Amino acid sequence: MIKNPDLRRQVTQINDLIARVPAATGGDLELQAHWARYLCVLAAGFLENALFETYSAFVYAGASPAVASFAASRLENISNPKASRFVEIARSFKPIWGDELDRFLADDARKEAIDSIMANRHLIAHGKQSGITIARLRSFFDRAITVVEFIERQCGV
């Protein structure tokens, strides 16, 4: 379970909306596709927020206020992070964290899940066709959550 209360709230909100899509759309596949695109954007935002929140909490817990403020300002500018960016950030804190995260991402299609969320978000934001569906999004999002939980464990936050 996600420990950060703001991130946990986002997960709950997204999962609740995913669960409500079939009833809310009355089985209309076109409406479900629109909801899938909207929820994909929310999922991508969650991943950006997760990187910022988790690593900022780690930095503020262990660094001087000036160093923590500097690091947090850098983390705040992360956008559209693919799985390789997750590893790069982890590695910049501790090389072993990057290696561990890289191995974790390789299992259970976690890397593909994060990369798919970000790739679909990019297509959606630029008005292009996206093949995202509610079922695919749910699968990708569930895997993405496990990655955030893993990073929280690494950081001890």
N, C-alpha and C positions, 0 to 999 in steps of 0.2 A: 504494500500500500504506500502511496505517495505520502511523505511526511509533511512537506510544506503545505500549510493550510490554503494558501492562494492557489497553488497548483492543484491540490486535491479538489478544490471548488470548481476549477476549470474542467477537470476530468469528469466530475459528477455532472456538470452542466452538459458537456458534450455527449456523455453516455446516455443521459436522460433524453436528450433530443434525438439521438440515434434510435433509441427504443420507441420513441413516439412517431417516427416517420411513417411506418405502415398505416397506422390508424389515421394520422393527420392527412395523408394523401389519398386515402380511400382506394389504395391499390393502383393509383395513376402513376405509371412508370416515368412519365415525363416530369411530374412533380417530384418524384423520388430522386430523379437525376439532379434536379435543381437543388434539393436539400443536400444531396451528397456533395455537391460542389461547395455549398455554403459551409457545411461541416468540415470539409477538407481544409478550407481556409482557417477555420477555428483550430483545427488540429495542428496546422503548421504554426499558428501563433502560439499555441501551447508549447510546442517544442522550442521556439525561440525564448519564450518566457522561462521555460525550465532551465535552459542553459544559464540565463542571467541569474535567476533566483538561487539556483543550487550553488553555482560557483561563487556568487557574491556572498552568500551566507558563509561559505567556507573561508573566504578571504577576510570578511569582517570579524570572524571568530578568531583568527590567528595573526592578523597583521596590524600594523599601526594604522590609525585613522587615515593618514595621508596616503599610505600605500594601498589600503583597502579602497579608498575613494578613487584612486587612479585606476586600479584593476577593474572596479565596477563600471567605471565610465567606458572602458574598452569592451567589457562584456555586453554593455547595453547596446552597442552598435552592431551586434551580430544579427544578420538577417538571412533568411533562406538557407539555414545550415543543413547541408547534406551530411550523411553519416561520416564521411571523411573529415569534415569540419569538427564534428563531435570528438573524434579521435585526436585531432590536432590540438584542440583546446585542452582535453584531458592530459595529453602528453606535455603541454606547456606548463602544467602544474607539477606533474611527476611523470617521468618517462614510463614507469611501470604502469601507471593508470592508463596511459594511451595503449600500451600493449594489451592489458587486460580488457579494456573496452573494445579494442579491435577484435579480439577473440570472441567476446560476448556477442558482438554485432554479427559475426560470421555464422552464428548458430540461429536456427529457427527463423531464417529469413528476416532478421531484425534490420540489417543494413538495407535490404530492399524495401522494407516497410517505410523507413524514414525517407529514403531517397524517392519513393513513390509519392509520399505525401507532399514533399517539396516540389517534385516535378509537376504533379497535378496542380498544386497551388500556382506555380508559375504559368502554366497554360491557362488556368481560370482567370488569373489577374490580367492576362493579356488578351482575353476574349477568344481564346482558341478552344477547340474541342478537347474535352477530357473524357477519358473512359472510366472515371471513378464512379463506383456504385456504392450504395449503402453497405452492402455485404463486404466489398473490398475495403472500404474505409474502416469499418468495424475491425476487420482483421489487422489492417495496418496500425490503427490506433492502439489496439490491445498490445501489439508488439512494441510500439513506441513507448508506451507506459512502462513496460519492463525495462527499457533502456534508461529511462529517467530514474526509476527505482534503483537500478544498478549504480548510476552516477551518485545518487544520494548516499548509498552505502559507502562508496569510495570516499566521498567527502566527509562522511561521519556527521552529516547534518540531518 
